[in-house]
Amino acid sequence: MDVKAMDAIINQLRATEALGNSTSAAPGTKGATGSFADTLRHAVDAVNSEQMKAGQMVDAQATGSSQIDVNQIMVALEKADLSFQTMVEVRNKLVSAYKKIMDLQV
């Protein structure tokens, strides 16, 4: 995995989190609990957007309706793949953390 690409994704998640925190309610209120969910939702939407953009570029190239360079299409496909792989790893870590919490004895 490319370090620059990973840094870019982390920065994007931080920016999305900052956006979610600025619109959420004061700490300790009901609105503040949605900030993590909102951040996760925005991250999933960003991954979906990357995949949709790459798919549209491929379709446009396949039909001949666009003069997009093949290199740009390959970069878009790799960005979509990298963002999806990152999202899957984050999901795996969240599931693992949830299982550990559920296994705790109270």
Contacts in CASP RR format, 6 or more apart in sequence:
PFRMAT RR
TARGET T0000
AUTHOR 0000-0000-0000
METHOD contacts of the structure
MODEL  1
MDVKAMDAIINQLRATEALGNSTSAAPGTKGATGSFADTLRHAVDAVNSE
QMKAGQMVDAQATGSSQIDVNQIMVALEKADLSFQTMVEVRNKLVSAYKK
IMDLQV
1 82 0 8 1.000
1 85 0 8 1.000
2 82 0 8 1.000
5 79 0 8 1.000
5 82 0 8 1.000
6 86 0 8 1.000
9 82 0 8 1.000
9 83 0 8 1.000
9 86 0 8 1.000
12 43 0 8 1.000
12 46 0 8 1.000
13 39 0 8 1.000
13 43 0 8 1.000
16 39 0 8 1.000
16 42 0 8 1.000
16 43 0 8 1.000
16 46 0 8 1.000
17 35 0 8 1.000
17 39 0 8 1.000
19 42 0 8 1.000
20 35 0 8 1.000
20 38 0 8 1.000
20 39 0 8 1.000
20 42 0 8 1.000
21 35 0 8 1.000
24 31 0 8 1.000
24 32 0 8 1.000
24 34 0 8 1.000
24 35 0 8 1.000
24 38 0 8 1.000
25 31 0 8 1.000
25 32 0 8 1.000
26 32 0 8 1.000
43 87 0 8 1.000
43 90 0 8 1.000
44 87 0 8 1.000
46 83 0 8 1.000
47 80 0 8 1.000
47 83 0 8 1.000
47 84 0 8 1.000
47 86 0 8 1.000
47 87 0 8 1.000
50 76 0 8 1.000
50 79 0 8 1.000
50 80 0 8 1.000
50 83 0 8 1.000
50 84 0 8 1.000
51 80 0 8 1.000
51 83 0 8 1.000
51 84 0 8 1.000
53 76 0 8 1.000
53 80 0 8 1.000
54 73 0 8 1.000
54 76 0 8 1.000
54 77 0 8 1.000
54 79 0 8 1.000
54 80 0 8 1.000
55 76 0 8 1.000
55 77 0 8 1.000
55 80 0 8 1.000
57 66 0 8 1.000
57 68 0 8 1.000
57 72 0 8 1.000
57 73 0 8 1.000
57 76 0 8 1.000
58 73 0 8 1.000
58 77 0 8 1.000
60 66 0 8 1.000
60 68 0 8 1.000
61 68 0 8 1.000
61 70 0 8 1.000
61 73 0 8 1.000
END
